[in-house]
Amino acid sequence: MALYAQLATGAESGNDYSSRWAKDTTLVSPAILATLNVTDIIPSDLNAIMYNNEKIISDLGKILAKYTQNDNEKNEHLATSYKFDKFRDQTFRNIVGLLLNRETGMFNDYSIQNASKSGVWSVASIWPYWYLADLIDVDISSKAWDTVAEILRNNTSGIPTTLINTGLQWDFPDAWPPHQYATIKGLLLSAENIKSSMPEKSESYRQMALTLSNQLVGSAFRAWHKTGGSIPGLLDKLPGVVDDGHIFEKFNSTDFGNPAGGCEYSVQVGFGWTNGIILWLMDKFGQELVTPPCYGLQNASNPFQ
């Protein structure tokens, strides 16, 4: 029952499964699953999402109060807004006080049992910048983005979930589109926050976001073409391919144009969040996105290195 509780909690965490939750990160799948201790971990990404949810509820209360004619209802909405303002402020203090490592700029998961921050780097370590980049000292956040820049240089198809290869799907080298989205949002908020005071650094963050966008869009496009995707009059279908092109749920961060593995099920195609994020990136960056190579695929170089 104890192991089942950890497996069930890991599934609910959104990262099923990852070295983030393991007591022994030197093991690989399936042995590492026996060391899961998810219920001991305070996750940085989920707490950041909670912060944003509280902000949204507070903002909705203010909007409802503005357009409500009944004074009693207006006061109820304002009271709700005030309550969730307090929740949001407390959550922010908890995140910064408990999870933020000021030496690295990362928001680390926290072990309750060990009363210490986790040593496992993951995309969750930078996820809070999506909502908090304009509230964190630039000297601190710049350390985090320097690390992300180094990770980008070593991976051609996006930011991997962690830097530990355990064979689990929420570990290296799996790169998930929602993680790329969260990272890009954090970079863009950081860029906007210092646009006037530090324009060169601001532009470097925007360019990093563009690089990551090109990695995801390019890898997805190339994988789609390799699995039979074609555009009449523009892009011929590869000979001998039966399918008509697949958009995958995740990609191999070190193998441009290929889906990732490491799971208890076959890699999924479709795929809602990949489609949605690519459409958002196309709208955001437009002609700045680079067309990836789609011919001579075995020998084609990656334009995003």
N, C-alpha and C positions, 0 to 999 in steps of 0.2 A: 504493500500500500504506500509506503514511503516513497519508493521510486516512481510509482504511478502518479503520486501528487506532484513530484518534480517534473515529470513528463507533461502532465496536464497543464501545469503552470507555465512551463516553457512554451507550450503551444499557444496559450493565451497571451504571452508576452509579445508576439509578433515575430520573434526570432526563434523558430523551432527547427533546428537547435544550433547552439553556438557555444564556443569556448568561453563566452561571457559568463555563462552560468555554471561552468565546471570547476570543481575543486582541484582537479589535476589536468592542467592544460598541456601536459606532455604526451597524453594519450591521444589516440585517434579513434575514429568511429569504427565499430560500435562500442568499444570498451569505454570511451570517454562518457558515454551516456549514463553509465552506472555511477558517475561522480557528479551528476547534476545537482546543484543546490540553489535552484532559482528563487526559492522562497526566502533565501538569506540576502538577496541582492536588492538594493535600491537603485533602479535603473535611471540613468540620466535622461534618456530620450523620452520615456513615458512621463517623467515628472515635468519635463519641458512642455510636453503636449498638454498635461494637466494645467500648467500655468496659462497656456494659450486658451484653453477651454474656459477657464475662469475669466479671462479678459473678454472673451466673446460674449459670455453670459452677462457680464457687467455692462458691456456696450449695448447689448440688446435691451437690457432694462432701461437704459437712458433713452434709447430710441422709442420704446413703447411709451415711456412717460411723456416724451415730447408730443406724441400724437394722440394721447388719451385725454378726453374731455372730462371724464369723471375724476374728481379730486381724490377720492379714496383709492381708486385704481392707480392713479398717477403716483400717489404716495407709496403704494405697495410696490410698484415697479422701481421707484427710486430706492426703496429699502432693499430690494433684491440686488440692485446694482451696487449699492454701498456694501452689502454683505460680501459680494463676490469680488469687489475691489480689495477688501481686507484679505480674503482667501488668496487672491493673486499676489498681493504684496508679501504675504507670509510664505507662499510657495517660492517666490523669487528669492527671499532671504535664505530659505532652506537650500535651494539649489546652489546659490553662490557660497553659502557658508559651509555646506557639507560636501558638495560634488566638484566645485571648481578648483583645479590645481593651478595656482597662479604662476608657478614656475614653467609650466608647459602650455598654459592656455586651454587645456582640455578639461571637459566635464567628465570625470570618471564615475563609473558605477561604484557603489559603496557596499561593502560587506558588513552586515549588522553584527555577525558573530565575531569577526576579526576587528571590528571597529576601525576599519581602514579602507582607503580607496583601492579599487581593483587595479591590477597591473596590466590588464588586457585592454589594448587600444581597440576601439571600434568606431564605426560611423556615429554611434550614439555619443561619442566623446565630443563631437562637433555639432550634433543635432541642435542643441539649445541656441546656437547662434542664429538659427532661423528666426527665432523670436526675440533674442536678447542681444544681438550684436551691437545695437545702439545704446545698450545699457552697461556694457562691459568696457573697461579701460582699454584703449587701443594698444597700449604696450603689452597687455596680456593677450588680447585676441590675435595680435600679429604673430605671436609665437605659435599659436595653433595653425594659422594659415601657412606659416613657413613649413610646418610639418606636412600639411596637406599638399603643398607644392612638391615636396620631395616624393611623397607617395604617388602623385600624378606622374612624375618623371619615370617611375618604375613600373607603371601600369598603363597599358594602351587602350583599355576598354572600360575605364571608369575606376572609381574608388572601391576597393574590396571592403567587404563588411568588417573583417578584422585582418590582422597580419599573421594569423596563425592558421596553418593548413592542417586541419583535423579530419577532413573528409566530410564534415557537416556542411549543410547548405548555407548557413549563416556565418561562414568563416571564409578565409582566403581560399581560392581566388574568386569567389562568387561576388559579382557586382550587381546589385539590385537597383532598378530604376528609381524607386522611391527614395533610396539613399542618395542617389545622384541629385535628385530634386531637392532634398533637404539641404545638401551641401551647397548647391547652387544658390538657393534662397539665402542661406547664411552669408555666402560671399557677396551677393548683391546688396544685402542690407548693410554689411560692413563697408562696402564701396560707397554706398549712398551716405552713410554716416560721416565719412571723412572726405566727401567730395570737395568741399570748400577748403578745409583746413590742410588736407594732405592729398592733393589731386593726383600725384604720381602713384602713390600707394593705392589710392582708390581705383585708378585705372588698371593697376596690376591685379587687383582682386577681380575686377570685371573681366579681364582677359583670362584669368584662371577659370572663372565661371564659364566663359566661352569655350575654352579648351575642353573642359569636362562635358559640356553640351555636345561638342563635336565628337568626342569619344563615344558618347552614348548613341547619338543619332547615327553616326557613321557605322558603328558596330552593329546596330540593329538593322540598318539598311543593307549592309553587306551580308548579314546572316539571312535576311529575307531573300536576297538575290540568290544566294547559294542554295536555298531550299526551293527554288523554282519561281521566285518573283520576277516579274517582267513589266515593262511599260511599252505598249505598242508604239512603234516608231521612234522610241528613245532608248530602250534597254531590252536587248534580246534575252530570252530565257536560255539558261545554260542547257546544252545538249545532254540528254540522258536523265534529266531530272523529272520525276513524275509529278511531284507536288507543285502547288502554285504559289509558294512563298509563305513563310511563317514569321510572325513577330513573337519573340520569346519573352518569358517572364523574368529572365536573369541572364547575365553574360559572364564569360570568363574574363577577368580583368587583365590577364596577361596574354590572351589569345584573341586578337582583334577579329571580330566578325563571327564568333562562335558562342553558342549558349554555354551556360555553366551546368555542372552536375552536382554531385554531393547531396543526395537526398534519398528518402525512402520511396519516392515516386519518380517517374520519368519527367524530364523537363517539360513544362507546360507551354502551350502555344495559345495564341489568341490576340494579344493579352491585354486586358483592360488598362492596367496602370502604365504599361509601356506605351501603348497607343496614346493615352491621355497626356503623359509627360512629353512625348515627342511632339505632339501638336502644340503644347504650351511653349516648348523650346523654339519651334518653328515660328510661332507668333512673336516670341520675345526677341529672337536674334535674326530672323529672316535671312537675308542674303549673306550675313556673316558666317553662316554655317557652310562647311566645306563639303563638296561632293566626294564621297570615298571612292576608291578604285573598285571596280566590279568586273574586270576582265583579267584573265591570267591569275586567278585568285590564289593559286598556290605560291606564286612568286611576287605578287603585288606588294609594294611597300605600304606602310601605314602613314597617311598624310598628317596624323595628329601627334607624331612623336616630336 
